[in-house]
Amino acid sequence: MNVNIQLLIILELIQYTVIFSIVIFFITKFLDIYIFKLREEKEYVTMSTIKILFELIINLIIIIIIYYYILKIRKYIPSIGTYFNKDFVGGRTLNSYIYNIVCVYLYMELIMGTKTKIAVLRERLHKNKYGFL
C-alpha cells in the first residue's frame, strides 16, 4: 500500500508539471508579446538603472499576480491519484513546494523581457560602470 501511495505521488507530480508547464508556456508567450514587450539590449544602455529596476519590479508584480491565480486554478484540477486510490490525498505541502519551484523557474526562464532586465542589472552591478544607481 505504501509503495502504491509513493507511485501516486510521483504520478501527481508528473501530472501537474506537464499541465502547468504548458499553461505557463502560453501565458509567458502572451506576457512577452503584449505586456513586457522585449527591447533590444542596446536600448537598456541609455536607460538609467533606476528605470530598469522600476520596470523589473512592475514585471515581477504582474508575474506574482498571475502566478497567484494559476495556483488558485490548481485547486480545481483533481489529482490523478484520487482516481486510482480513494485513500490518496493530493496536493501535499512538499508537492506544493515542488510545483512552485517548477512554475517560478519556468516563468523566469521563459519571460525574455524580465530575463534581459535582470541580465542588464547584473552586468551593471558587477562592472560598477554606472555607479550604484
Beta strands, then each sheet from edge to edge (+ up, - down):
end
